[in-house]
Amino acid sequence: MIKSIYAIIGILCLLLGSIGTFLPILPTVPFFIVSAYCFARSSSPLNRWFKQTKIYQNNLEDFVNHRTMTLKTKIRIMAMMSLVMTIGFIIMQKQQIISGCIILICIWILHLLYFTFGIQTKYDLK
């Protein structure tokens, strides 16, 4: 039963992440990370299948195996998260939620610092 729940959550996150490649409001990589986690706990065939997809290979493989990301992937993630956070900031600012704006700015700065200094950059030599 629990394995079925992991499989369903993994598939839903995979769908949301895939939609996020077209809609900048949805982040892709966090959904793909949850998918990988759920697929690993649901079934070996589903986990093997996911690891063979281009989605996994292009977005997660380097991070999972080596804790590195290509510069292109890092920039894409930081740009999408910055866009989402900017939208949230604008909405909170219009509602005059100052504490929310301050918290969001702090999270945004930590996000940029983590992706800039916390994850090694793998330079693609292709």
N, C-alpha and C positions, 0 to 999 in steps of 0.2 A: 504494500500500500504506500509506504513512504517513498519507495523508489519511483512509483508512478507520479507522485506529487512533485518530486524533483524533476522528472522528465517533462511534466506539464509546465512547470515554472521555467525550465531551461528553454523550452520551445517558445513560450510567450516572450521571454527576454530576447531570444534570438530574433523573433519577429519585430519587436520594438527597436532593437538595435539596427536591424536592416531598414526599417522605416526611417530611423534617424540618419541614415546615409543620404536620404533625400530631403528630410525636414531638419533644418538646423536647430530646431527647438529641442529635439530629442538627442541626448548624448549617445554615441554608439558604443564606445569601448566599455563603459561601466556595465551596460546590458550584456555585452559579449563576455565579460569576465564572470558575471553571474551565470550566464549560460554554460560556460566551461565548468564552473563549480558544480552546477546542478547535473550536468551530463556525466561528470566524473562520478557522481554519487548515485546516478540512476541506473546506468547499464554500461557494460564494456563496449558493446557494439555502437551504441549512441555516442559514447565518448570518442571511440576511434573514428567514427564518421565525422564528428565535429572537428577533430584535429586535422583531418584531411581536407577540410574546406578552405577556400581562399580567404574567407572571413577570418578564420583562426590564424592562418599562416601570415596574413598581411597585418593583422592588428594585435595579436596576442602572443604568438609563438616566441618571439625574441624576449618579450617581457617575462613570460612564464619560465623560459629556460635559462635566461642570462640576466634578468633584471635590467635589460636595455631596451631602448626604442629608437627607431630611426628618427632623424630630425623632422622629416615630413610628418610622421605619426604624432610626434610631440607637438608640433605646431598646429596640426589639425585638432587635436584634443584641446589644447589651450585656447584656440580660437573659438571652438564650439562652446566650451564652458564659459569663456568670457562673454560670449553673446548671450547665453542663457542668464548669467549673473547680471549682465547689464539690463536686460529686460526686467528681471526681478527688482533691481535697484531702482529703475525708473518708476515701476508700479508702487514700490514702498515709499519713494520720495513724494509721489503725487498724493499718497495717503498720509503723508507726514509721519511715517514710522521711522523716526531717527535711529532708534536703537537697532532696528532691523537693517538699516542701511550701513551702520557701523559694523555690525556682525558680518554682513555680506562682503564688505570691503576687506575685512580681516581674513575671511575665508578665501577670497579671491587672491590676496597677496600670498597666503600660505600655499594655495594651489599653484601659483606661478613659481614660487620658490621650490616647491617639491618637484615639479616637472623640469625645472631648469637645473637644479643642483642635486636632487635626490635620486633621479633616474639617469643612468649613464646614456649618453647619446651614441648610437651605433651609426657610423657613417656608411651609407650604402655606396659601394664602389662600382655599381652597375653602369 
